Amino acid sequence: MTLDSASLERLVPGDLASGDATGLATLALHIERYEFAARRLPAGRLLDAGCGVGYGTRLLVERSGFVARAIGVDISPEAIAYAQERYGAPQIDFRIGNVLSFEDRSGFDGMVALEIVEHVQDPKALIEHLLTILRPSGVLVVSVPTTPSTDLNPHHRHDFTERSFRKFFNQHELVEIDCLRQRQRVPIGAVLRRREARMQDLRRGLGLFYFRHPMTLLRRLRATAGHGFVNCYTTIAWRKMH
């Protein structure tokens, strides 16, 4: 199998065309999230859960300046092979694995999980598992879309608002230390015509999907009325108390 850089599931910086406006804008948002995380992570061991092709893991190591060891984990063998080839470094270890069951006896001082919570079947179980391998006083940085995404992106399983996103963490002994909010304009014409490579992966038969999932349509209408044709994202950094 080869790495499908045109999929919405995978963002490969080196394969984005100069005219791929939505892909380049999405990459800029991802980089901003990683830079936000790098400024808030403590020294020590770092986990990049769902690292994709590894550019973010490398950025975290270079920008923070005090990561002793970074482990990037992704379920895709192709993504990990690409990461090892393009973004490998002496203090980075890229591994194939499922973040829902990934184990590490040493634990981590810092942890990043960007744009993966909406992909898993059980987000609550994912957060609880990550917290078991985060050391006391460690920092966890997580991001999700906070406007509907499951209607357009077939790889997403859950829609979040900022309020529902926070509910997953409020039951744990965590202190919020910072928050990043992002907005991305949706080019409706380009989306409907699927003009760019990554747009070929958008859900087809949207009318039928809305008929079968009326609550998703309602969420989309509410979000559009409140925000316009914009995708919103929230990234929050938490510190583990104990």
N, C-alpha and C positions, 0 to 999 in steps of 0.2 A: 504493500500500500504506500501511496505517496501523500505528502502533506497537502491538504486542500486549502490553499490560501484564499480562495474565493468564498469560503463558507463564513456565515455569520458567527459560527462557533469558534473561529480561529482568526486572530489578527497577526499577520506576518509583516512587520515593517518593511523588510527588504523587497517584498513583492507588491507593494502598493504602487499603482501607476500615478504619474503626476496629475492626471486628470480625475483621479478617484477622490472627488471632494468629500464624500461622506466617509470613506475609509480613512483619509488623512485627518478629518475632524475627529473621528472616533479615536484614532491613535493619539491625538493631542490630549483628549480627555483622559485616556489611560495613563499617559505619561504624567499628567498633572496629579492624578491620584497617587502614583508611585512616588512622586516628589513630595507630596503631602505626607505620605507614610514615612519616607526617609527622614524627614525633619522631626519625627516624633518617636521613632524607634530607639530603644535603649541599646547600650553596648551588649555584646555577647552573641548568642546563637540566634539565627533567624530562620523562620520557615515561610516560604512563599507557596501557599496552598493553591493549587490550580494555576501553576506558573506559565502555562502555555508554551510558547517557543523561547521563553527565557530572557527577553529583553528587559523586563521589569525587575527580575532578580538581579541582573547585572547592574541596573541603575541603582537599586537599593544599596548594593555593596559599594559602588563608587561614590554616591552622593552622601551616604551616612558617614563613611570614613572610619567607623569603629565596629563593623560587623566582623566577629572573629571567624564565624562559619555560617554559611548560608546554604540551605537545602531547598531546592525547587522541586515540587512534586506535581506531576500531571498524569492523567490516566492514558494519554495518547503516546504510544511508543514513537510515532513519527515526530510529534512535537518535541519530545525529550531528545531525540537524535539531533534534531535541528538546533535545539538549545545548546547541547554539548559542543556542536561544531561551531556555532556562531557566537555564543555568549559565555563559553566556558572560561573559568579563571581558577587560580589555585585554591581560593577559599570558597568556591561554589561547587556543590554536589547536586547534579540533576538526577532525579530518580523517577522511574515509572511507578505509579501507585494511585490508589483511590484515597482521596483525602478523608473519606468517611471512615476508613479503617487504618489509616497510616499511623504507625507507632514509632516512638523514639524514646528510649529510656532516659536519655539525658535531659529531655525537655528543652523548651525554647524561651528566650528572653523577649523576643519580638516575633510577631506573627502577622502575615498579611494574607487576606482572602478577598481579592477584588473581582467582582462580577462573577462569582461562582454560586452564591447562595440561591439565586433564582433558578439555577440549573438542576439542583438535587431534589430528589423525591421528598426528603424529610429535612428541611432547613434547621429545625430545632435540634435534631440529632447531630447534625454537622457542627453547630455551634457548641453543643455540650461536649462533643468529642474533642474539638480543638482546645477547649478550656482545660481538658484533662492533661494536655501536654504543654500548656503554657505555665511557666513558673510563676510563683507569687511575685507581685509587683510588675509582672510582664505586661507588654502592650500588644493589644490586638486591634488591627485596622481592617475594617470590612466595608465593602461598598455594594450597593444594589441600585437598579433602576427604581425610581419612585413615582413614575407614571407607568401605565400599562405597557406590557411588552409581549405577553404571551399570545396576543392576537396576531402580531406580525412576525415574531420570531418563534419558529417551531421548536427551537432548542430550549426555550424557557418554560418552566413548569409552574412558576408562581409570580403573581403580581404583588407589588408592595406599594404602600404609601410610606412617608417618613415615619408616621405614627406606628403603623403595623411593623415596620422594620425594627424600631426601638423596642417593641414589646418582647422580641426574642431575647433581648439582653437585660431587660429590667428585672427579671427574676433571679439574676446572678449577681454575685458580689463584684460588681464592676463600677468604675467611675469614668464617666465620659470626660475626656480631656480636650477634644477638639472635633470640629465638624466641617466638612467641605461640601458645598452644594454646587452642582453644575447644571447648566442648561444647554441643550443642543437643538437647534432649529431643524425641523423635519421638512425636507424639500418634497412636498407632496407630489408634484408633477414627476420628478425623477423616480420617486418610489413607485408610483402607479405604472410608469413605463419601464421600470426595472432597467434603467440605463446603464448602471454600473455593475461590475462583476459580482460584488458581494450581495447585491440586491436580488440576484437570481435565486438566492437561498430563502427569500421571504416566503411566508406562508401563502399557498395558493388556495383558491376557493374560500376567500375570506367571508363572503356572504353566508355560505353554508356553515362556516365555523361559528359566526355570530348567532345564526339560527339555533345551533346546538348548544351554544354557551351564552345565553342572553345576559347573564351577569357580567360577563367580560365586555360585552357591548356597552352595558350601562356604565362600567368603570371607564371605558374609553370616552364616552360622551361627557361624563363628569370631568375627566382630566382635560379634555379639549376645551370645555367651557371655562375651566379654571386657569389653564395655562396657555391655551392656544395650541398650534401645531409645533409642540416642543417636547423633547424627551428630557426628563429631569432625573438626576442621579444624586445620591447622598452617600458620602464616605464619612465614617465615624471612627475615631480612635478611642479605645477604652483601656483603662489600666485595671488589672486584676488586683483585688485588695488582699486576698489570702491565697 
